[in-house]
Amino acid sequence: QVQLQESGPGLVKPSQTLYLTCTVSGGSITTYPYYWSWIRQPPGKGLEWMGAIAYSGSTHNVPSLKSRTSISRDTSKNQFTLQLSSVTPEDTAVYHCARSSALIPNVRSLTDFGSWGQGTQVTVSS
């Protein structure tokens, strides 16, 4: 059974770059046909899919965040990473990583994904 665990700073200052890592166990991030996504949920709002990296290494980003996001991976560590630049307080959210067998840009629930991490709180504040 695949397990995902997010890690990163809990507090980031405005204008800085946020780096989050998802460590995967129980399965390889290079296994066909899986996509590895980042999803976030701001307080009082719904889930927002931010982007994904595929088993092949190709990346997919949501247009509204494309200029600020970068998703990469380290296959030797079985990890993938989210980089979000120029953060503002509006980026405050719980960030989740997840696995699916297809892209799910219109996520409604984490159960839309086959597996997901428990999430990590990120607060953007000076």
Phi, psi and omega in degrees: 000126182285142177232144180233141181222121178275148174213150180162181182287143178278338184226131179227143180273150178306144180080349179281174177256131178268132175239123175236142180240140174245119178261127184251134175230155180084004179182151183270143178285356177260004183283125173296142003249035195278147172249144183241113192249160167245133180227146177226158178224104175293158181300129178076007182236175181275180180287144178231120175283130184258332182157177183205160171238133184274169177305331182279345184101352178288148184244153181223130182232151175284135185306322184293339181244000189303323183288344183248351185248149173215131178242130181224178181213159173234100184292334180291334178255357183056048181231153168227153193231142173254131173242121180236114186266163175050052184292151175231170177304336178291348176271000174297127186185169165269126183254130179241149166249154187204162177239142176210164180265001174208160176291138181232073182292332181259059184292136176248329182211151177297337178291350173296336179264155180287323180216149180205159178274167184288342178098154177227134181282132174236125178245131177255113184200148176273000000 
